[in-house]
Amino acid sequence: MTAATIRSEQTAAPAPHPHVPAPADARPWWGLVLAAGLLGVGTTITQTVERIAYLKNPQALSICDINSTLSCTSVFSHWQSSALGIPNSLIGLTVFAVLGSAGLAGVLGARPPRAYVATLLGLTVFMAGFITWYMEQSAFAIRVLCLFCVGCAVSVVTAGVGITRVAAAQHALGDGRAGYWLRLLVHSRADLVAWFGLALVIAAMLLFGLVLR
């Protein structure tokens, strides 16, 4: 073996990442995902029923029509409530049903494939971005808040905490750089700062857009 070959192999070999321990037991975090999924399913089903009633009679009041600021029917008339072409509640219902069923399986001891857990993490991050955008629109464009959407936001943040910890515990992003940074995020508890920080951002938007306007 020539010196050039040795240098080439040394250059190609990736430097190993320092070991970062993953959470020891994922089952409690699966329980958190299950709770978030159940809450999300409950709120989105209620939203869907309310929207059907609104389509039948736009003058009918929703159970969350409290005043001009807290009102579901006022939100239904805006395009943001069907931003992707179908009611947002149906998108949320699908995602929360998937998360809830996965959480139940995890609590019962199932160990889903890494790719499946990574997909759940991706869905949760997508929902986090979507609900943040929707809350921004509710606060500053629509100027009306649907209380069930608040329930969805709580569900997303709760699911985010749980599925991030599950993904780290089960090495869902593999043992390479992505997996290392995920485990480091969890080990340093920076994931909790990120998810609860998102909740504070949403709360601040609603405060400034709806209360202090």
ROKOLKOL-260476 format. One record per residue (C-alpha): residue number from 1; x, y, z. Coordinates in Angstrom, 3 decimals. Each point is the difference from the previous one (the first is absolute). Layout:
REM residues N
[atom NUM,[X,Y,Z]]
...
END
This chain:
REM residues 213
[atom 1,[0.000,0.000,0.000]]
[atom 2,[1.487,3.330,-1.060]]
[atom 3,[0.241,3.120,2.108]]
[atom 4,[-2.420,1.759,-2.351]]
[atom 5,[-2.608,-2.736,0.520]]
[atom 6,[0.340,0.242,3.786]]
[atom 7,[-0.402,3.769,-0.098]]
[atom 8,[-3.076,-0.386,-2.254]]
[atom 9,[-1.690,-2.455,2.400]]
[atom 10,[0.765,2.233,2.982]]
[atom 11,[-1.549,2.947,-1.790]]
[atom 12,[-3.139,-1.949,-0.961]]
[atom 13,[-0.627,-1.452,3.465]]
[atom 14,[-2.421,2.210,1.977]]
[atom 15,[1.064,1.123,3.424]]
[atom 16,[-2.021,-1.809,2.674]]
[atom 17,[-2.368,2.118,2.068]]
[atom 18,[0.396,0.052,3.771]]
[atom 19,[-2.431,-2.358,1.655]]
[atom 20,[-3.189,1.646,1.191]]
[atom 21,[-2.342,-2.249,1.997]]
[atom 22,[-3.580,-0.314,-1.173]]
[atom 23,[-3.001,-0.094,2.354]]
[atom 24,[-0.101,-3.421,1.626]]
[atom 25,[-3.709,-0.749,-0.331]]
[atom 26,[-2.257,1.363,-2.714]]
[atom 27,[-3.283,-1.322,1.420]]
[atom 28,[-0.829,3.071,2.171]]
[atom 29,[0.574,2.220,-3.029]]
[atom 30,[-2.254,-2.212,-2.109]]
[atom 31,[-2.624,0.645,2.696]]
[atom 32,[0.436,3.726,-0.538]]
[atom 33,[-0.456,-0.494,-3.749]]
[atom 34,[-3.153,-2.020,0.678]]
[atom 35,[-1.442,2.714,2.247]]
[atom 36,[0.782,2.664,-2.604]]
[atom 37,[-1.570,-2.093,-2.736]]
[atom 38,[-3.201,-0.525,1.980]]
[atom 39,[-0.293,3.707,0.805]]
[atom 40,[0.665,0.888,-3.637]]
[atom 41,[-2.543,-2.494,-1.303]]
[atom 42,[-2.612,1.313,2.426]]
[atom 43,[0.501,3.645,-0.979]]
[atom 44,[0.147,-0.645,-3.751]]
[atom 45,[-3.105,-2.214,0.031]]
[atom 46,[-1.858,2.766,1.830]]
[atom 47,[1.276,2.546,-2.513]]
[atom 48,[-1.144,-2.191,-2.893]]
[atom 49,[-3.484,-0.423,1.477]]
[atom 50,[-0.228,3.745,0.609]]
[atom 51,[1.092,0.728,-3.572]]
[atom 52,[-2.645,-2.340,-1.434]]
[atom 53,[-2.635,1.782,2.092]]
[atom 54,[1.322,3.335,-1.262]]
[atom 55,[-0.288,-1.107,-3.637]]
[atom 56,[-3.603,-1.026,0.604]]
[atom 57,[-0.876,3.243,1.755]]
[atom 58,[2.597,2.808,0.048]]
[atom 59,[-2.178,1.919,2.470]]
[atom 60,[0.121,-2.763,2.610]]
[atom 61,[2.266,0.629,2.977]]
[atom 62,[2.866,-2.302,0.902]]
[atom 63,[0.617,-1.166,3.552]]
[atom 64,[3.211,2.046,-0.043]]
[atom 65,[-1.648,3.213,-1.211]]
[atom 66,[0.614,2.058,3.133]]
[atom 67,[0.550,3.489,-1.379]]
[atom 68,[1.391,1.802,-3.040]]
[atom 69,[3.551,-1.117,0.853]]
[atom 70,[-0.676,-3.596,1.042]]
[atom 71,[-2.117,-1.489,-2.768]]
[atom 72,[0.194,-3.103,-2.178]]
[atom 73,[-2.616,0.992,-2.568]]
[atom 74,[1.821,3.260,-0.718]]
[atom 75,[3.143,-1.995,-0.787]]
[atom 76,[-1.804,-2.448,-2.311]]
[atom 77,[-0.758,2.737,-2.501]]
[atom 78,[3.690,0.761,-0.646]]
[atom 79,[2.203,-1.799,-2.529]]
[atom 80,[2.610,-0.758,2.674]]
[atom 81,[-2.351,-2.586,1.514]]
[atom 82,[0.429,-2.087,-3.176]]
[atom 83,[3.509,1.056,-0.926]]
[atom 84,[0.912,-3.253,-1.788]]
[atom 85,[-3.315,-0.365,-1.828]]
[atom 86,[-1.804,-2.002,2.685]]
[atom 87,[-1.044,1.024,3.521]]
[atom 88,[2.979,0.234,2.325]]
[atom 89,[-1.848,-2.163,2.514]]
[atom 90,[0.096,-2.965,-2.393]]
[atom 91,[3.763,0.335,-0.399]]
[atom 92,[0.418,0.200,3.748]]
[atom 93,[-2.353,-2.913,0.587]]
[atom 94,[2.063,-2.217,-2.296]]
[atom 95,[3.323,0.943,1.574]]
[atom 96,[-1.249,-0.277,3.578]]
[atom 97,[-1.633,-3.363,-0.718]]
[atom 98,[3.336,-1.309,-1.295]]
[atom 99,[1.840,1.375,3.019]]
[atom 100,[-2.585,-1.376,2.417]]
[atom 101,[0.081,-3.494,-1.484]]
[atom 102,[3.800,0.006,0.010]]
[atom 103,[0.002,1.187,3.603]]
[atom 104,[-2.358,-2.799,1.011]]
[atom 105,[2.184,-2.583,-1.729]]
[atom 106,[3.082,1.402,1.725]]
[atom 107,[-1.643,-0.053,3.419]]
[atom 108,[-0.943,-3.642,-0.579]]
[atom 109,[3.631,-0.839,-0.683]]
[atom 110,[0.237,0.118,-3.780]]
[atom 111,[3.234,1.264,-1.530]]
[atom 112,[-0.771,1.536,-3.406]]
[atom 113,[2.708,0.126,-2.669]]
[atom 114,[2.365,2.947,0.076]]
[atom 115,[-1.357,1.358,-3.267]]
[atom 116,[-3.532,0.049,1.391]]
[atom 117,[1.060,1.899,3.125]]
[atom 118,[1.971,2.445,-2.165]]
[atom 119,[-3.143,0.528,-2.095]]
[atom 120,[-2.018,0.716,3.142]]
[atom 121,[2.609,2.544,1.035]]
[atom 122,[-0.220,1.614,-3.427]]
[atom 123,[-3.812,0.149,0.162]]
[atom 124,[0.153,1.618,3.416]]
[atom 125,[2.507,2.607,-1.164]]
[atom 126,[-2.224,0.714,-3.023]]
[atom 127,[-3.034,0.445,2.264]]
[atom 128,[2.029,2.273,2.273]]
[atom 129,[0.854,2.242,-2.917]]
[atom 130,[-3.560,-0.083,-1.300]]
[atom 131,[-1.641,0.818,3.326]]
[atom 132,[2.516,2.802,0.643]]
[atom 133,[-0.851,1.543,-3.371]]
[atom 134,[-3.726,-0.395,0.659]]
[atom 135,[0.246,1.603,3.427]]
[atom 136,[1.905,2.911,-1.538]]
[atom 137,[-2.787,0.392,-2.545]]
[atom 138,[-2.644,-0.219,2.730]]
[atom 139,[1.755,2.653,2.068]]
[atom 140,[0.947,2.536,-2.654]]
[atom 141,[-2.076,-0.674,-3.142]]
[atom 142,[-3.317,-1.572,1.050]]
[atom 143,[0.064,1.625,3.453]]
[atom 144,[-2.191,-2.814,1.332]]
[atom 145,[1.002,-3.081,1.971]]
[atom 146,[-1.581,-3.452,-0.077]]
[atom 147,[0.377,-1.622,3.414]]
[atom 148,[0.204,-3.457,-1.538]]
[atom 149,[3.055,1.186,-1.938]]
[atom 150,[1.619,0.761,3.338]]
[atom 151,[-0.667,-3.618,0.960]]
[atom 152,[1.697,-1.100,-3.226]]
[atom 153,[3.015,2.175,0.792]]
[atom 154,[0.288,-1.545,3.471]]
[atom 155,[-0.239,-3.457,-1.585]]
[atom 156,[2.754,0.773,-2.496]]
[atom 157,[2.416,1.296,2.642]]
[atom 158,[-0.734,-2.964,2.281]]
[atom 159,[0.447,-2.486,-2.835]]
[atom 160,[3.192,1.785,-1.016]]
[atom 161,[1.572,-0.496,3.405]]
[atom 162,[-0.960,-3.669,0.062]]
[atom 163,[0.933,-0.983,-3.535]]
[atom 164,[3.330,1.840,0.149]]
[atom 165,[0.966,-2.030,3.052]]
[atom 166,[-1.255,-3.215,-1.574]]
[atom 167,[1.986,0.691,-3.164]]
[atom 168,[3.153,0.560,2.058]]
[atom 169,[-0.542,-3.127,2.104]]
[atom 170,[-0.591,-2.230,-3.016]]
[atom 171,[2.704,1.575,-2.202]]
[atom 172,[-2.627,0.892,-2.587]]
[atom 173,[2.401,2.244,-1.909]]
[atom 174,[2.729,-2.637,0.005]]
[atom 175,[3.412,0.055,1.625]]
[atom 176,[1.527,2.620,-2.270]]
[atom 177,[0.154,3.756,0.308]]
[atom 178,[-3.775,0.571,0.056]]
[atom 179,[-0.537,-2.598,2.708]]
[atom 180,[2.899,1.380,2.020]]
[atom 181,[-1.392,3.534,-0.023]]
[atom 182,[-3.473,-1.226,0.909]]
[atom 183,[1.315,-1.937,2.993]]
[atom 184,[2.143,2.979,1.001]]
[atom 185,[-3.074,2.226,-0.204]]
[atom 186,[-1.898,-2.331,2.310]]
[atom 187,[2.946,-0.659,2.342]]
[atom 188,[0.461,3.764,0.531]]
[atom 189,[-3.778,0.482,0.330]]
[atom 190,[0.163,2.562,-2.766]]
[atom 191,[-2.941,-1.781,-1.627]]
[atom 192,[-2.193,1.022,2.941]]
[atom 193,[1.188,3.583,-0.369]]
[atom 194,[-0.863,-0.115,-3.715]]
[atom 195,[-3.498,-1.450,0.381]]
[atom 196,[-1.019,2.111,2.994]]
[atom 197,[1.603,2.995,-1.656]]
[atom 198,[-2.296,-0.600,-2.974]]
[atom 199,[-2.975,-0.029,2.379]]
[atom 200,[1.125,3.345,1.429]]
[atom 201,[0.386,1.457,-3.493]]
[atom 202,[-3.550,-1.033,-0.886]]
[atom 203,[-1.329,1.394,3.276]]
[atom 204,[1.840,3.284,-0.596]]
[atom 205,[-1.444,0.332,-3.504]]
[atom 206,[-3.524,-0.538,1.283]]
[atom 207,[0.562,2.459,2.833]]
[atom 208,[1.320,2.784,-2.211]]
[atom 209,[-2.372,-0.673,-2.887]]
[atom 210,[-3.260,-0.528,1.858]]
[atom 211,[0.320,1.539,3.462]]
[atom 212,[2.407,2.929,-0.391]]
[atom 213,[-1.083,1.009,-3.485]]
END
